Amino acid sequence: MANQEKFIEDINQGYTFEGSSIVLGGAMIDKECQTNSLVKLPLKMMNRHGLIAGATGSGKTKTLQILAEQLSANSVPVLLMDIKGDLSGIAAASGGHAKIDERHEKIGVPFNAGTSPVEFLTLSDEKGARLRATVTEFGPVLFSKILDLTDTQSGIVAVAFKYCDDNSIPLLDLKDFRKTLQYMTGEGKDEVQGEYGRMSTASVGTILRKIVELEQQGADVFFGERSFDTDDLIRLDENGKGMVSILRLTDIQDKPKLFSTFMLQMLAEVYASFPEEGDLEQPKLVIFVDEAHLVFQNASKALLDQIEAIVKLIRSKGVGLFFVTQNPTDIPDAVLGQLGMKIQHALRAFTAKDRKAIKLSAQNYPDSDYYDVEALLTELGIGEALVTVLNEKGIPTPLAHTLLRAPQSRMDVLSKGEIDDILKQSKIIKKYNEEIDRESAYEVLGEKIEISQGKEHQEELKKQQAKAEKATSKKRAEKSTMEKVAGSSVGKTVIREVTRGILGALGIRTSRRSKKSGWF
């Protein structure tokens, strides 16, 4: 290990920035020696994305909380995706503790309790301003990738979008899309396929099944109106603090498809709506994705490619992304390579597979003359982390074993009453929780289907009526012929002889008058 003086010099030089920065904690040589050298994150580089990793209970959530409240204090809005439901405490001030004071004394930074302005958002039945997006806003390419469709199936989706667009039919939610597919292969088949080409009913059936799968994960709640305006994510409060928007996702932990669908749409919408910014002194928005493995574990290759592309491009819009997960290996290499800042908490080695993962994780960090990184990863205490960031020239800083500062806000969740009080003060919840169900493809095409079915029904009735009239006419003609024959002398003779023959066959003798009567 290099000498302590050289270590301190490198740390002080590496974490001294010209622009604004936030203090993450203090650098350590080992558990006994505290340097009082501060480890900082330059705000200017926060749009270069980052990773917060570590085993369960190692302190990842508290690190996320520290970053969010410090960004907010520096007028940077934040979006937190709260999977576990333990981030609401950022809205309340810390109660303080003797151990917190002791920690901050070691770091060399005074502790001041504080709060951040909070807005609660929801995708499901959790309380908060509801996030929605229309099917049209996804577009055919992104919608097809979410459903993991083949090229042929994606072509059918494109036709559905084009047909609705050409005919000014709003395509808002999933029932609109299902009705469109039903119309295209049913009553409107001749109209649609005559102009846009033939479509396989088997492919349409596959698309419908995948939509049902998405609906079963609750996506029908997400698709619709009113669409969420991304400008509401970059608000400041009356004191100039950045708004911390907490997306409550505790009831969709077992619905990774819905989570990844939302995640991708949100990033795509932010990228599409935010202007190009170039190099800003601080980001316009920082997004933290907790339990990030849920985004990637069930994603198709097409979906992963889309996420990778957006991660690469979105920083030019002044937006930073931080993925929070247990192990760096949870993140695809193509995405991991885009993450300039890394905060690594302790990892646990219980199995051979764990030890192999730790060895791979150690290779994600700069070489260090001061630490045995692979060994240190298993020895880090709670609230300690290995940190490397990008300096203002985009060069990784020296790896620093860091004693992290404590959050200024409460390290616990809010009560239901406290959450309700925040919801009452919301300036956007009334706007987004209004139920809107205007006329769209479901109603427009449903009416067309009913009209078409009505016409078909009338035509069938006419056919049946004509058939019945023809049969009646034939019977009348036959009856008329028989009546004429029966009325003639020949007819009467024939009828009499036929009748006698039948009665004779039955063994019945006809009554006769006596021979005296002169009849026989």
C-alpha positions in Angstrom: 0.0 0.0 0.0 1.3 3.5 -0.8 2.0 5.8 2.1 -0.8 7.8 3.7 0.5 11.2 2.7 0.5 10.3 -1.0 -3.0 8.8 -0.6 -4.4 12.0 1.0 -2.8 14.1 -1.7 -4.3 12.1 -4.5 -7.7 12.1 -2.9 -7.7 15.9 -2.2 -6.6 16.6 -5.8 -9.0 14.1 -7.3 -12.1 15.3 -5.5 -11.5 19.1 -5.8 -13.7 20.6 -8.5 -14.0 24.1 -9.8 -17.8 24.0 -10.1 -20.5 23.2 -7.6 -20.4 19.8 -6.0 -22.2 17.8 -3.2 -20.4 16.1 -0.3 -20.9 12.4 -0.2 -18.7 11.6 2.8 -15.1 11.4 4.0 -12.2 9.3 2.6 -10.7 6.5 4.7 -7.4 4.7 4.5 -8.6 1.9 6.7 -11.1 1.5 9.5 -8.8 3.0 12.1 -7.5 6.0 10.1 -9.8 8.8 9.0 -8.3 11.4 6.6 -10.9 14.2 6.9 -10.5 14.4 3.1 -14.0 15.0 1.5 -15.3 12.8 -1.2 -17.5 15.0 -3.5 -19.6 14.6 -6.6 -19.4 17.4 -9.2 -22.9 18.5 -10.2 -21.7 19.2 -13.8 -21.0 15.5 -14.3 -24.2 14.2 -12.8 -25.7 13.7 -16.2 -23.0 11.1 -17.0 -25.1 8.6 -15.1 -24.2 6.3 -12.2 -24.5 3.1 -10.3 -25.2 2.4 -6.6 -24.6 -1.3 -5.8 -24.4 -3.5 -2.7 -25.9 -6.3 -0.8 -29.2 -6.1 1.0 -28.8 -4.0 4.2 -25.5 -2.4 3.2 -26.9 1.1 2.9 -27.9 1.6 -0.8 -31.2 3.2 0.0 -29.7 5.7 2.4 -27.1 6.6 -0.2 -29.8 7.2 -2.7 -31.6 9.4 -0.1 -28.4 11.4 0.6 -27.9 12.1 -3.2 -31.6 13.0 -3.7 -31.8 15.5 -0.8 -28.4 17.1 -1.7 -29.5 17.5 -5.4 -32.8 19.0 -4.3 -31.0 21.5 -2.0 -28.9 22.5 -5.1 -32.1 23.2 -7.2 -31.9 19.9 -9.1 -35.3 18.1 -9.4 -35.2 14.4 -8.8 -37.4 11.4 -9.7 -37.1 8.4 -7.3 -38.6 5.0 -8.3 -39.6 3.6 -4.9 -40.0 -0.1 -5.2 -39.7 -1.0 -1.5 -41.7 1.9 -0.2 -38.9 3.2 2.1 -38.1 6.6 0.5 -41.0 8.7 1.7 -39.0 9.8 4.8 -37.1 12.3 2.6 -40.1 14.7 3.2 -39.5 14.8 7.0 -36.5 16.1 8.9 -34.2 13.7 10.7 -34.7 13.4 14.5 -30.9 13.3 14.9 -28.9 10.8 16.9 -25.6 10.7 18.9 -24.1 8.2 16.4 -25.0 10.6 13.5 -23.1 13.4 15.2 -20.1 11.1 15.8 -20.0 10.1 12.2 -20.1 13.6 10.9 -17.4 14.7 13.3 -15.2 12.0 11.7 -16.1 13.2 8.3 -15.5 16.8 9.2 -18.9 18.1 8.0 -21.6 19.4 10.4 -24.9 17.7 10.5 -28.0 19.7 9.9 -31.5 18.1 9.7 -33.6 19.1 6.8 -36.5 18.2 4.4 -37.1 18.2 0.7 -40.3 19.1 -1.2 -42.0 15.9 -2.2 -44.6 14.9 -4.8 -46.0 11.4 -4.7 -46.7 9.7 -8.1 -48.3 6.3 -8.8 -48.8 3.8 -11.7 -51.3 1.7 -9.9 -53.6 1.9 -6.8 -51.1 3.6 -4.6 -51.9 7.2 -3.5 -50.5 9.9 -5.6 -50.8 11.7 -8.9 -51.4 9.1 -11.5 -49.0 8.6 -14.4 -50.5 7.7 -17.7 -49.5 7.7 -21.4 -51.5 7.0 -24.5 -50.8 4.2 -26.9 -50.2 6.8 -29.7 -47.5 8.4 -27.6 -45.6 5.1 -27.5 -45.5 4.9 -31.3 -45.5 1.6 -33.3 -41.8 0.9 -32.9 -41.6 1.2 -29.1 -45.0 -0.4 -28.6 -43.8 -3.4 -30.7 -40.6 -3.7 -28.7 -42.4 -3.7 -25.4 -44.6 -6.6 -26.7 -41.4 -8.3 -28.1 -43.0 -8.8 -31.5 -41.5 -10.2 -34.7 -41.0 -8.1 -37.8 -44.2 -9.4 -39.3 -46.2 -8.7 -36.2 -44.5 -5.2 -35.8 -45.7 -4.5 -39.4 -49.3 -5.1 -38.3 -48.9 -2.8 -35.3 -47.6 -0.1 -37.7 -50.6 -0.6 -40.0 -52.9 -0.2 -37.0 -51.3 3.1 -36.0 -51.3 4.3 -39.6 -55.0 3.5 -40.1 -56.0 5.3 -37.0 -53.8 8.3 -37.8 -55.1 8.5 -41.4 -58.7 8.4 -40.2 -58.2 10.7 -37.2 -59.2 8.0 -34.8 -57.7 8.5 -31.3 -55.7 5.5 -30.1 -55.5 6.0 -26.3 -55.6 2.8 -24.3 -55.2 -0.9 -24.8 -58.9 -1.6 -25.4 -58.7 0.9 -28.3 -55.8 -1.1 -29.8 -57.6 -4.4 -29.3 -60.7 -3.0 -31.0 -58.6 -1.7 -33.9 -57.1 -5.2 -34.5 -60.6 -6.7 -34.3 -61.9 -4.3 -36.9 -58.9 -4.7 -39.2 -59.4 -8.5 -39.4 -63.2 -8.5 -39.2 -65.8 -6.1 -40.4 -63.2 -3.6 -41.8 -61.0 -6.3 -43.4 -61.8 -5.3 -47.0 -61.4 -1.6 -46.3 -58.1 -1.9 -44.4 -56.4 -4.7 -46.2 -57.4 -3.3 -49.6 -55.4 -0.2 -48.8 -52.6 -1.4 -46.5 -52.2 -5.1 -47.5 -53.2 -8.5 -46.2 -52.6 -9.4 -42.5 -52.3 -12.8 -41.0 -55.0 -13.6 -38.5 -52.5 -15.9 -36.7 -50.1 -12.9 -36.2 -53.0 -10.7 -35.0 -53.9 -13.4 -32.5 -50.4 -13.5 -31.2 -50.4 -9.7 -30.7 -53.7 -9.9 -28.9 -52.4 -12.5 -26.5 -49.3 -10.4 -25.7 -51.6 -7.4 -25.0 -53.6 -9.6 -22.6 -50.3 -10.5 -20.8 -49.5 -6.8 -20.5 -53.0 -6.1 -19.1 -52.7 -8.9 -16.5 -49.7 -7.0 -15.1 -51.8 -3.8 -14.7 -50.8 -1.9 -17.8 -54.4 -1.1 -18.6 -54.2 1.4 -15.7 -51.2 3.0 -17.2 -52.4 3.5 -20.8 -54.9 6.3 -21.2 -55.5 9.9 -20.4 -54.5 12.4 -19.1 -50.9 12.0 -20.3 -48.3 13.0 -17.8 -46.4 16.2 -18.7 -42.6 15.7 -18.2 -42.3 19.4 -17.3 -44.0 18.5 -14.0 -40.9 16.5 -13.1 -38.6 19.6 -13.3 -40.4 21.9 -10.9 -38.8 24.0 -8.1 -40.6 24.9 -4.9 -41.1 28.4 -3.6 -37.7 28.2 -1.8 -35.9 27.2 -5.0 -35.4 23.6 -4.0 -35.8 20.9 -6.7 -39.0 18.9 -6.4 -38.4 15.2 -5.4 -41.0 13.2 -7.2 -41.4 9.8 -5.6 -43.0 7.1 -7.8 -44.6 4.6 -5.4 -44.2 1.1 -6.9 -44.6 -1.2 -3.9 -47.5 -3.1 -5.5 -45.8 -3.9 -8.8 -42.6 -5.7 -7.6 -44.0 -8.9 -9.2 -44.9 -7.1 -12.4 -41.5 -6.4 -14.1 -43.2 -6.1 -17.5 -45.2 -3.1 -16.3 -42.1 -1.6 -14.6 -39.9 -1.8 -17.7 -42.8 -0.6 -19.9 -43.1 2.5 -17.8 -39.4 3.0 -17.5 -38.8 2.9 -21.2 -41.7 5.2 -22.0 -40.7 7.7 -19.4 -37.1 7.9 -20.7 -38.3 8.1 -24.3 -40.8 10.9 -23.5 -38.1 12.8 -21.5 -35.7 12.5 -24.4 -38.3 13.5 -27.0 -39.6 16.5 -25.1 -36.5 18.0 -23.5 -34.4 20.3 -25.7 -30.7 19.7 -26.4 -28.7 21.4 -23.6 -25.0 20.6 -24.2 -22.8 20.9 -21.1 -24.8 22.4 -18.2 -23.3 23.5 -14.9 -25.8 21.1 -13.3 -28.4 18.6 -14.6 -32.0 19.5 -15.3 -33.2 16.2 -13.8 -31.7 13.1 -12.1 -33.6 9.8 -12.1 -32.9 7.0 -9.7 -34.1 3.6 -10.6 -34.2 1.4 -7.5 -34.2 -2.4 -7.9 -32.9 -1.8 -11.4 -32.6 -5.6 -12.1 -36.4 -5.6 -12.6 -35.9 -3.4 -15.7 -33.4 -5.8 -17.3 -34.1 -9.3 -16.1 -37.1 -10.1 -18.4 -36.4 -7.5 -21.1 -36.1 -8.7 -24.7 -33.0 -8.0 -26.7 -34.9 -5.3 -28.7 -35.9 -3.7 -25.4 -32.4 -3.8 -24.0 -31.1 -2.2 -27.2 -33.7 0.6 -26.9 -32.7 1.2 -23.2 -29.0 1.3 -24.2 -29.6 3.8 -26.9 -31.6 6.1 -24.7 -29.0 5.9 -21.8 -26.4 7.0 -24.3 -28.4 9.9 -25.7 -30.4 11.3 -22.8 -27.4 12.9 -21.1 -27.3 15.5 -23.9 -30.7 16.6 -22.6 -29.3 17.4 -19.2 -30.7 14.2 -17.6 -28.8 11.9 -15.3 -29.7 8.2 -14.6 -28.6 6.3 -11.5 -29.3 2.5 -11.4 -29.6 1.0 -7.9 -29.1 -2.8 -7.6 -27.4 -5.5 -5.6 -24.6 -6.3 -8.0 -23.0 -4.5 -11.0 -23.5 -7.7 -12.9 -27.3 -7.1 -12.8 -26.8 -4.3 -15.3 -26.0 -5.3 -19.0 -22.4 -4.5 -19.9 -23.5 -2.0 -22.7 -25.4 0.0 -20.1 -22.8 -0.4 -17.3 -20.2 1.1 -19.6 -22.2 4.3 -19.8 -22.2 4.8 -16.0 -19.5 7.3 -15.1 -20.1 7.4 -11.3 -20.0 4.3 -9.1 -20.8 3.9 -5.5 -20.2 0.3 -4.3 -21.4 -0.9 -0.9 -20.5 -4.3 0.6 -21.0 -7.5 -1.2 -21.4 -10.9 0.6 -19.5 -14.1 -0.4 -21.6 -17.0 0.8 -21.1 -19.3 -2.2 -18.5 -19.9 -5.0 -20.9 -18.1 -7.3 -20.9 -15.1 -5.0 -17.0 -15.0 -4.9 -16.9 -15.1 -8.7 -19.4 -12.2 -8.9 -17.3 -10.2 -6.4 -14.2 -10.8 -8.5 -16.1 -9.5 -11.6 -17.4 -6.5 -9.7 -13.9 -5.5 -8.6 -12.9 -5.2 -12.2 -15.5 -2.5 -12.8 -13.5 0.0 -10.7 -10.2 1.8 -11.3 -7.0 0.1 -10.2 -5.9 1.2 -6.7 -2.5 1.4 -5.1 -4.2 1.8 -1.7 -6.8 -1.0 -1.5 -7.2 -4.7 -2.2 -10.5 -4.0 -3.8 -11.7 -7.6 -4.1 -11.1 -8.1 -0.4 -12.4 -4.8 0.7 -15.8 -5.4 -1.1 -16.6 -8.0 1.5 -15.3 -6.0 4.5 -17.1 -2.7 4.0 -19.3 -1.7 7.0 -22.9 -0.3 6.8 -22.7 3.2 5.5 -19.4 2.7 3.9 -18.7 2.5 0.2 -16.1 2.5 -2.5 -16.5 5.6 -4.7 -15.3 6.8 -8.0 -16.7 9.6 -10.0 -15.9 11.6 -13.1 -14.0 14.9 -12.6 -14.9 17.9 -14.7 -12.7 16.7 -17.5 -14.5 13.3 -17.6 -11.6 11.4 -16.0 -12.4 8.9 -13.3 -11.3 10.0 -9.8 -9.1 7.7 -7.5 -11.1 5.0 -5.8 -12.0 6.1 -2.3 -13.1 4.0 0.6 -15.7 6.5 1.9 -17.5 6.9 5.2 -20.8 8.2 4.0 -22.6 11.2 5.6 -26.0 10.6 7.1 -29.3 11.7 5.4 -30.6 15.0 6.7 -34.1 13.7 6.4 -35.8 10.9 8.3 -34.4 7.4 7.8 -37.8 5.9 8.0 -41.1 5.9 6.2 -43.9 8.5 6.7 -47.1 7.5 8.4 -50.4 7.3 6.3 -51.5 10.5 7.9 -48.3 12.3 6.9 -48.6 11.0 3.3 -52.2 12.2 3.2 -51.1 15.7 4.3 -48.5 15.9 1.5 -51.1 14.7 -1.0 -53.5 17.5 0.1 -50.9 20.1 -0.7 -50.2 18.7 -4.2 -50.5 21.1 -7.1 -50.8 18.4 -9.7 -52.8 15.5 -8.2 -56.2 17.0 -9.2 -55.0 17.5 -12.7 -53.9 13.9 -13.3 -56.4 12.0 -11.2 -59.4 13.3 -13.2 -61.1 10.4 -15.0 -61.1 11.0 -18.8 -62.7 8.6 -21.2 -63.4 10.5 -24.4 -64.5 9.0 -27.7 -61.7 7.0 -29.2 -61.0 3.9 -31.4 -63.0 1.7 -29.1 -66.2 3.7 -29.6 -65.6 4.8 -33.2 -64.7 1.3 -34.5 -67.2 -0.3 -32.2 -70.0 1.7 -33.9 -68.7 0.7 -37.3 -68.7 -2.9 -36.3 -72.3 -2.6 -35.0 -73.5 -0.9 -38.2 -71.7 -3.5 -40.4 -73.2 -6.3 -38.3 -76.6 -4.7 -38.5 -76.4 -4.5 -42.3 -75.3 -8.1 -42.5 -78.2 -9.1 -40.2 -80.7 -7.2 -42.4 -79.3 -8.8 -45.5 -79.7 -12.2 -43.9 -83.3 -11.5 -42.9 -84.0 -10.4 -46.5 -82.5 -13.7 -47.8 -84.6 -15.7 -45.4 -87.7 -13.8 -46.2 -87.2 -14.2 -50.0 -86.6 -17.9 -49.4 -89.8 -18.2 -47.4 -91.8 -16.3 -50.0 -90.4 -18.5 -52.7 -91.4 -21.6 -50.8 -94.9 -20.2 -50.1 -95.4 -19.3 -53.8 -94.4 -22.9 -54.8 -97.0 -24.4 -52.4 -99.7 -22.1 -53.7 -98.9 -23.1 -57.3 -99.0 -26.8 -56.4 -102.3 -26.4 -54.5 -103.9 -24.5 -57.4 -102.9 -27.3 -59.9 -104.5 -30.0 -57.6 -107.7 -28.0 -57.2 -108.1 -27.8 -61.0 -107.5 -31.4 -61.5 -109.8 -32.4 -58.6 -112.6 -30.2 -60.1 -112.6 -31.9 -63.5 -114.6 -35.1 -64.3 -111.4 -37.0 -64.9 -110.0 -35.7 -61.6 -113.1 -36.8 -59.7 -112.9 -40.3 -61.2 -109.2 -40.6 -60.3 -109.9 -39.4 -56.8 -112.8 -41.9 -56.4 -110.8 -44.9 -57.7 -107.8 -43.9 -55.6 -109.9 -43.7 -52.5 -111.6 -47.1 -53.2 -108.1 -48.6 -53.7 -106.9 -47.3 -50.4 -110.0 -48.4 -48.4 -109.8 -51.8 -50.1 -106.2 -52.2 -49.1 -107.2 -51.5 -45.6 -109.8 -54.3 -45.7 -112.8 -51.9 -45.4 -115.9 -52.7 -47.5 -117.8 -49.7 -48.8 -121.5 -49.6 -48.1 -123.7 -50.6 -50.9 -127.3 -50.2 -51.7 -129.3 -53.4 -52.4 -129.3 -54.8 -55.9 -132.9 -53.8 -56.1 -132.0 -50.2 -56.0 -130.5 -50.6 -59.4 -127.1 -49.4 -58.6 -125.4 -52.6 -59.5 
